[in-house]
Amino acid sequence: MAKLGELARVIRSKNAGPFEITLDCLFDDPAVYERIKRSNAVTKETIARLYGLREDKIHHLVFFDQALGFKVTIAREVSSGSAGDRDVYGAQQHAPLMDLEVEMEEDGP
């Protein structure tokens, strides 16, 4: 088991408009990226659990092979900049993703 934050080159979050946040996870090793993708550790169910959201609040989960990464777009609890917003830029929302435990399957002979 390894934490996603130990395996990824970049994990970040940012606004995707006033009502959504995007989480980006990029790898610099194609083999690690493929293992993460095949592990099924990153799913809407997993993201919902990590962020305490219902699955229908996960708007997108897409793997981009060309970029060696994946993107998750989630609904914000409150719109950016409104009363109750704790992170107007959405730049501090990636921490739960960093701690995601991933079981890395080994390549066969």
N, C-alpha and C positions, 0 to 999 in steps of 0.2 A: 504494500500500500504506500502511496505517496500523495502528498497534497498537490492540488493543481497549481498552486502558487510556486511550488518547487520545480515543476515541469515546464511551465509556460515562460516564454520570454517577456510577454506583456500581458497584463490583465488590467483593464481600465473600464471606467464607466463615464458616461456623459449624457447630457440631454439629447433626446430625439424629438424635440418639440416640447411644448409646455406640459404635455400629459403623459410622456413616456420617457424611460431611461433605457439606454443601450449599454449592454455589457459586451466588451470585446475581449477575446482571449486568443493570443497569437503564439505560435511556436516557431523555433528556429531549426528544429530537427524534424524532418519529414517522418521518420520512424516513430517518434514520440507522438506526433500529431495523429498518425494513423492508429496507433494503439489507443489513444484517447477516444477517437471516433468509434473504433470497434468495441470499446469497453462498455458502451451504453451507460456510462456514468453520468453523462450530461444529457438529461432529458427534461421535458417540461415538468414532469413530476418532481425530479430532483431540484430544479430551480425553484419551484413553488415551495417545496419544503424548506430550502435554504433561506428564502426570503419571507416566509410566512404568508404566502399568497395563495389564492385559489388558482388552479391551472388555467382558468379562462383569462387570468390577468397576465399570462405569458403570451404576448401577441405574436412573437416570432422566435424561432430557434433554427438557425441555419449554419451548416458547416460549409466553409469555402475552401476547397482543396487548393486552389491557386494561391491563396494567401496563408495556407497552413494555419487556419484558425476557424473560430466560430463566433457568431453574434447572437445575442439574446436581447429581445426588446420586451420590457415589462411596463405595465401601467404604473404610473406614480400614484401614491395615496392621495396627494393633493397636488394641484398644478404648481409649476415652478414659479416661485416668487410670491405665492399667495400666503395668507396667514396659516401658520402651522408648518410651512415648508422649512426643513432643516438643512437642505443642501440645494441651493438655487441652481447650481450648475450640474447637479447630478454626478459630480466628480469623486464622491466618496462612497459610492454604493457598491464597489467591486469587492470589498473585503470578505463577505461571506463566500464568494466564489473561490477566493484564494485558499480557503480552508477545506474545500471539497476533497474528500478522500477518494482516490482513484486506484482501483486494483488493476495493475498493469499485467495483461496477459503476456506470456513469453512467446516469442516466435519459435516455431517448431524447427526441427533439424533440416 
